[in-house]
């Protein structure tokens, strides 16, 4: 049963919302001690929400478009009266004082919040090993990382602990763990989803997006969270599509997709083989395949991290221990401290022109090249992550860890939508197919994923 079929079964009374919550709570209690996907549970409120939804259905009242579906929320997205720690000791006692806009939207449509998902501390990482609450296991490859920084959200979906989860994506933090955990992860166009209530890592790069096991779950979530928010200055006021309309498409006739040889060259051969088989299924469904090149791939990681360092340093100045929490520099982990120190250094007036302003110029080059590439095609397809997830605890140097992001940071630098959908496995470890599109053409990605899913 996919997510939209479950939704219909709840609305039809075949499955109650309370049963849906109870089923997930049972899985969480059986698996979470070993997986460590959730760091906070919302059990009592989730059951109350479910009972209220069931009562409305029993009385013939109208219910929301997510009635009874169960959500996990990444630990850097505010949910009122639940500890929102960003997986850091800095905020271990901070209770959300309000709901993020995306959370209010979910609740307004009768979605149910079951818990808060683990993550890399303050989203600074690609493995979910830097969490103050300990690492998250990859449910599809035990002993290995789930990816990050939204690893808890991806693992919760992969382990069957919720219908849908929300994460945030700064340079691949939704798509990276989606690839490693064998689920679907979607980063919308920058500005398509409100970031109000997000404890951001890098304000010009971050975007909230969903995880699900199937495309219908992604479509339902996007219909809810893609929305103009007058309280958040980066959100776009545009005519949002109905993403569920894409689910019935059976063909990609007339759609042109591009594969970039430069993405293949930085990716392990076995991953490329698996991804190419997935791309061939898109071609079999009617898409025209063309090959393109990307001249600025070597600029992507240094550009991304220079911007990330400066904006993260700026964002963390509010964690000074005066009004709430602890002073971040006194309690944070090594990766967070590294980014703060480097960001502080290059933000200084004498270095800003040498590093940060140059990074902004490089970002413009990257954005312009990607936009030019997308002028003649509908989608860019290829691997999501260039290598398989490492074993938990394995020592990697900083640049090895950062290299996980080389294919995903591009979408954040350019502000375009991108998603990862399971392409297959290598040595029984999931591998993702990344699909990218023009800004505000998010529905083309959903359509391509729906058609691809129908070929499985």
N, C-alpha and C positions, 0 to 999 in steps of 0.2 A: 504494500500500500504506500503510494507516494504521499507527499505532504498535503497536496490539494485533495486527494481522495480521503485522507484522514479528516481534513476540515469538513468535507461534505458529510462524512459519517457522523461527526459530532453534531452538525446542524440538523441532521436527519434523526438524531436520537439513537443511532445504532451503537455509538460509543459516547460515553459521557465525558465531559471535560475533566471531571474529578478522576475518572478511571485513567485518562491520559496522564494526568499529573502523577497519580499513584504508581502507574507503570514505570514512569521515568524515575521517581524517587526510589523504587525498588532497585533499578539498575544502578543508580548513583550509590546507594548504600552497599551494593555488592562490589562495585568496581572502583569507586573513587579513592579509596585508601591506597590502591596501587597505581591508578592512573594520575591522580592529583589534578584533574581537570577543573574542578570547582574548589574555590577557597572560602566561599561563603554560600550558605543555603538560605532560601526564602520559603521554607516548607510551609509554615503556618499560613502566611499570606497567600501563597500559591493555591493552597487547598480552599481558602476562603474565596479567592477569585473564581476558581473553578465551580464551586457550589453556586455562586451568584450567576454565572453564565448558564449553568444547567437549569437554574430556576427560570431564567428568562426564556430559554428554549421550551421548557415544559409549559410555560404560560402563553406560548405563541408570540412572544415579544421579539422584536427585531434585534439581532445580535451583530457584532462587528465582523469585518472581513477576515479576522484572524481567530474567530471564536474557538477558544479552548486549546489553541496551539501553544506549545511551551518553548520559551526562549531562555537561553543563557546570555549573559551580558559581560563583556570584557571588563576587567577591574579598573579601567580608567574612564568608564562612562558612568556618570552619576545616576544612581537610583536612590530615591529618598529613603532614609532610615535604615540603610544597609551600609556596612563598612566598604568604602571605596578607597582602597589602599594603593592602587596602581602597582600592587605586589611589592611594596616597599615598606620597610620599617618606619620610614618617614611619616607615613599616613596610616599606621596600623590601628589607630583609634579614631580615625576620621569617618563619621557617618555622613552619607550624602544628605545635604540639606534641601535638595530639590531634585527633580527628575530632569535628565537631559531631554531635549526635544524629541529625540528618536524614541526614548522610553515612554514619554507621554503619548506619542503617536501609536505605539504598540498597545498600550493600555486602553487607549480610546477605541481601538478596534478589537478589544476583548482578547488580546494576546496575554499570556501569563508569564511572569518572570519567576524562574525557578531558582536562579542562583547567579553568583558572580564568578567568572572564569579566571583562571590563572593566566599569567603573562610574564614576559621579561620585565624586570623592574623599570617602571616609567617608560615602557616600550623600547628600551635601549638594548636591543639584541635580536638575534635571528634563531633562537633555539629554545626559549622558555627555560633556560637553565639559570638565569640570573635572578629569578624570583626569590624574594625573602622567604616565601613559603615552600621553597624547594622546587625541583624540576618537575615538569609534566612528562609522562610517558607517551610515546606514540602508540595508540591502540592497534594500529595496523602493522607495526614493526616494533614490538616490545624490546626495550633496551636501547632504542634509538630516540633521538630528539623528535618532537612533533613539529619542529620549525617554530618561528616566532615573528614578531613578538606576540601574536594572538594565538599562541599554541594551545592554551586552555580551551578557547572557544572551538578551535578546529577539533581537538581531541574529544570534547564533549559531544559534538555531533557524530564523530567517527565511532565513538563508544556507545552510541544510542542513549545518551543522557538527556537529550532535548530534541525538539523538532528543528529548531533554527537557533543560531547564535549570532551575536553581533561582535565584530572586532573593529580595530582601527588599522589603517594601512598608511604608513609613512613612506616606505620604500619597498613594499612587498609584504608587509606584516599580516595581510589576509591571504594573499596568493601563495606565499611561501609555505605556511603551515597547511593550507588546503592541498597543495601538491604533495607534501610529505605524508599527510594523513589520509589521502585518498577521498577527499570530499570536494565540494564546489565552494569556491570563495570568490566574492565579487567586490571590486573596488570601483565605485561609481565615478563619474566625471567629478572633478574638483568643484565643489559648490552645489552639486545636485542634492546633497544631504546636509542638513544642519550639523555643525560641530558644536553647537551650544550644549554645554554640559560635559564636553570631552576634556580630560586632562591631557592636553596636547603635548606631543614630543617636538613637533616642528610645524608651526601654524600654517606655513605656506605649502606644506606637503600633505598633511594629515587628511584622511577621509574615512568616515565610518561606513561599514558595509557588512553584508550578511554571509554566513556559512549555512549550507544545507547539504543533505545527502543527494537531493535531486533538484532539477531545474525549477520545478513548480514551487518548491520552498523558497528559492531565490526570488522568483517572480513575485510571490505573495509578499515577501519582506520588502522588496524594492517598491512595490505599490504603496506601502505604508510609510517608509522612511524617506523616500524621494519626495521632497516637499519644500516649498519656499517658507522661510522662517524670517519674519521681519525683525526678530531680535538678534539675528546672527548675520554679520555683515558680508560673509563670503557666500551666502546661499544665493542661488540663481532663481529668478522669477521667470519660469518658462512653462510651456505646455507639456506637462509630464505625460508620458505614454502609459497605457495600461499594459504592463509587462506580461500579464497572464494571457493576453491575446496572441503572444508569440508561441505559446505552448503547443498549438495545433499545427504549426508549420511542419511540413514533411519534406520540403525541398529547399535547396539553396540556389536554384536556378537564377541566373542573373547577378549573383553575388561574386565579387572578385576578392580573393584572399592572397595575401603576400607572405612568403617565407623569406627570412633574412639570413643570408649565408654567414653574416658576422655573428649572429646569435648561435648558429650551429658550431662555429669554430671554437667557442669558449665552453662548449657543453660536452660532457662525457659521451663517448660513442654509443654505449648501450641505451642511454636516455634518448639520444637522437633517434635511434632505431625504433624505439617504442612510440615516440612522438610522431615520427613520420608515418607510422601505421595509422595513427589517429587522424592525421591530416589527410591521408588517402581516403578515409571515410567521408570527410567533408567534400572532397572532390567527387567521390562516388554519388554524393547527394546532390551534385549539380554545380558546385562552386568551381570557378576558374582559378587555377593556381598560377601565380607569377613569382619570380624571384627578384628580390631587391637587395640593396646594400645599405649599410649604415656607417657612415664615415667616422662618427664621433663616439663610438662605443667606449673607447679608452678614456674619454672625458667623464663618463657617467658616474662612476663610483667616487672619484675625488670631488666632483662637483656636488654630488648628493651629500657626501659627508661633511664638506665644508659648510654648506647651508644648514645641515642638520645640527652641527656642533654649535653654531652661533645662535640659532633659534631655540635650541634646547637650553643653552645657558640662560638666555633671556627668560624663557618660560619658567625656569626653576628658581628665579629670584623671589617668587612669592612663597617658596617653602623655606622661610627664614626662622621658623619656630616661634614667632612672636604671637600670632593669633591662633594657630592650630598646628598640630603635628610637631615634628622635630626639625632642627636645621638639617637640610638635606646633606650637606657635605660631611656632617658628623656621623651619619648612620648609613649612608648609601653604599652600594656595592662598587666593585672596581670599574665596571663598564660605565656606570652612571657618572662616577667621579672623573673618569677619563674624558668623557664628553663635556662635562662642565669645565674642566681645566683647559682643554683645548679650545672650547668655545670662548672662554674668558680671554684667552691669549689672543686669538685672531680677531676678536671683536674690538680690541683696543684701537684707538684712532690711528696709531702708526702702522698697524698691520691690516686694518680693514680694507684699504684700497688694494693691498697686495694679495689678499686672500678672498675675503667675502665678496667684494665687488667684482673681482675676477670670476668668482664662482657664479655670480648672477649673470655675467656676460656669457659664460659657458652654458648656463641653463638656457639662455635665449637661443644659442646655436642648436642645442639639442631639441628644443621645442620646435624650432623652425624646420629642422630636418625631418622630424617625425610627422609634423603636419604636412610637409611637402610629400612625404611618402604616402600619407593617407589620402591625398588629393585624388589619386588614381586607383585606389583600392578601397574596399569596404572594411576589411579587417586585416590585421597582421597576426599571424599565428606562429607558434614555435614553442620550445620548452619553457616551463615556468622557472625552474631552478636548474642550474647547470650541473649539479652533483647530487648524490644521494645523501640523506641525513646521516650524520655521524652518530656514534654511540654516545650515550649520556656519560659525561665525565671525561670523554676523550679530550686531550689537550690540543687545541688549535691556536695558532698565533692570530693576532687581531686581523690581519689582512685575509687570512684564510676564512675566518668567520664572515668578514664583510663581503667576501666574494660570492656568498650565497645570493646576494642581492643584485648582482650585475645585470640580470635580465628584467628585474622587476622595478628598479628605481626609475627607469625611463618613463613609465606611465605617470609617476608622481611628479617628476620634473616637468613633464609636458602637460599635466593636468587632464589627461585623457582617461576614459574608462578602460578597465582591464579585469579579466577574470581567469581563474584556473579551474579546469575540469579534469577529472581523472582520465588519463590517456591509457593506462595499463600499469604493468609492474616490471621492475627489474630485480631479479632475485627475490621475488615476493614483496618488494618494497614499492609502494605507490609512486607514480610519476605523473606530473600534471602537464596538460596542454594549456598554454597561455594564449588568450585571445584578446586583442586590443582593437579599439575603434576610435573614430573621431570624437571630439568633445560633443556631448549630448546625443550621441548615437548609441547609447547604452543598450537600447532594445535590439540592435543588430547582434550584439554579443549574446543576449538571451536567446534570440532566434537561432543562432548558430549552435549554441549549446543544446537547445531543445531538439534540433534535428540530429545532432551528434548522439544525444542520449537515446533517441529512437532507433539508432543503428545498432545499439548494444544488444 
